[in-house]
Each structure stands twice: as structure tokens, then as C-alpha cells.
Amino acid sequence: MKRPWAGQVEKPAEEHVPRYDPCNPLCPGNTRANGEVNPHYDSTFVFENDFPALQPDAPDPGPHQHPLFQSKAARGVCKVMCFHPWSDVTLPLMKKEEVVKVIDKWAELVEELGATYPWVQIFENKGAMMGCSNPHPHCQVWASNFLPNEPALSDRCQRAYYQKHGEPLLLEYAKQEAEKKERVVVESSDWLAVVPYWATWPYQTLLLPRRHVLRISDLTKDEREDLADIMKRLLTKYDNLFEVSFPYSMGWHGAPTGPYLEGDNSHWQLHAHYYPPLLRSALVKKFMVGYEMLALEQRDLTPEQVISTTWLCEIRLVI
């Protein structure tokens, strides 16, 4: 953090995003790449991704000829979900009741797609720095016929802890963090957001329910309203760190679905990950390269330093 920096500096984010852009394919009433016209939606809007990475009818690659060269068909669906009809808002600037509608739609999609697919991944890439190709507030939902690497690892670790200790790993972790108060960013009666003890990204956070919850579709009405509130508080803190619309990749992890619905998933606990890239300022990000790619990740700031020096202000106007 103290060494002189003559490396890459990012371009400042676009300061003015028009509320409606006739050329933006995510805006209400506009035509998308496949020729379909968006409805004049006034809340959330979900549609099939025009450029899907997963398709339900992906061809089978056939038998492999060598154990070092194995492949299987990755099948699924990819959806895009717009949070709001306006392009110049983000989640922390939306009204609480509007964020609740986003959460309700997330839950609906997990139930709908999870009836068939083993994994439903909700994720948001916010900001050009995180590869977002459109400033309109939106996320993606991918459902796959297999359990991807990260949730598969999470499943094994949570299951091993549960078998050894008889309690869900992340439920116990939330209790410990709530008691210690060393890495808590924001909290409420139903939710807890912390910089996790194992964080490697400087401003990484983990969002957890205090109650044992398997999937986002299992949240009660009160828990969804409280989640909307704590998301707004957390994301406002992010925006105020460097006084910029903070870039990040976030996503929800919950118990697997599809064929896993009939099994025992008591070891799972619903949670969301936030991975922001920024390090020194709004224009300098952390680079996960060199030793970190080849050996082990290192921390530029400890979670405790992040909490004590940077998480300051929650005040921001809401449209």
C-alpha cells in the first residue's frame, strides 16, 4: 500500500448516464440484438440472454479418447434481469420497496429454474472495471445441469464441517462475528455483513442471514424487506469509500437445487459474496497476478484494518 505506484490507472467512470437512452438495448421499449422489443416495464424485467453461454440443447461431445482430455456437455439457460426501468440508478439509489421487488424476483427465478437445474447462479457485475458492458442496472441468472467448481467446493467444506460439529459452518461463523464485532460492516436483526476473516480482496464482504436459511426462496417477507434495507446500507458504504459508484462482482450461493432438492442440505447456509476490485483509490485496483496467481493470495489490507479505517459513512440521498 505504501510503495510508489506508476502502474495502470483506470479511466474515471462515466459521470452522466442518461435516464433513458434510445440506443440502449436494456431500456424499456427498445429493440435488442435479436430483434425483440422490450416491453415498457416499470419494475423488474427478465428475458433470455441474447448471447447465452449455456444452452439447453448443447451437443454431446461424445466419448473421450484419453483420460487427460475429458469433456461433457454443459447445458442450461442464461437470463438477464433488469432491476429498474431507469439507466441512471443503482441498487443503493433505488427505493427500498423497489429493491424488495428485485429480491422477490431472484427468489422466483431460483424456484422456477431450480425445479430442473442443479445450480442457479445469480450474479451482478457492476461497473466497466468488472467487465459490465451496459450501465443499465441489471444482473444475470445462469442455471446449469452441473454443480460448478466454486459451489461444489463450498458444498464439500460446509458438509465436512457439519458432519464434524453438527452445526452449519456459516451459521456458526455469523454468530462468532456478531459476538466479536471486529469485522462487521453493517448488521440488523435478520442480517449480518462482514469483511470475512479470510478476505483477500481489500473490500470484500460476506452477507449472511442470522437464521438458518438454505436458499433465497426460503426467506420470509420480513427477511426480504430487511435484506433490501441492509443491501442499500452496505452498497451506500461502498459508494462513499472513494465517492464513486463502486464496482464489484457479487453473487448468491445457496443449497443446490434440481435433484438435490430431495436430499439433506442441512449443512448449507444462504450467503452472498461481494468482490470489489478497488484498492488505493477509485482509479487503482488490486491486481491478482504473479505470486498470487502462482502460489498464494496475499492481503494488501487486513479485514480489521479495512473496518477501522474505511467503513465510515452511510448517508446518501435516495431518489
Salt bridges, closest charged atoms under 4 A:
GLU10 OE2 - LYS285 NZ 3.98
GLU36 OE1 - ARG32 NH2 3.13
GLU48 OE2 - LYS79 NZ 2.61
ASP50 OD2 - ARG32 NE 2.91
ASP88 OD2 - ARG19 NE 3.02
GLU98 OE2 - HIS84 NE2 3.17
ASP104 OD1 - ARG224 NH1 2.96
GLU108 OE2 - LYS105 NZ 3.22
ASP155 OD2 - ARG159 NH2 3.60
ASP155 OD1 - HIS267 NE2 2.87
GLU167 OE2 - LYS175 NZ 2.72
GLU177 OE2 - ARG183 NE 2.91
GLU182 OE1 - ARG183 NH1 3.19
GLU187 OE2 - LYS181 NZ 2.70
GLU187 OE1 - ARG210 NH2 2.66
GLU223 OE2 - ARG211 NE 2.62
GLU225 OE2 - LYS221 NZ 2.75
ASP239 OD1 - LYS126 NZ 3.62
ASP239 OD2 - ARG316 NH1 3.00
GLU292 OE2 - LYS286 NZ 2.82
ASP300 OD2 - LYS286 NZ 2.59
GLU304 OE2 - ARG183 NH1 2.44
GLU314 OE1 - ARG233 NE 3.21
GLU314 OE2 - LYS237 NZ 3.83
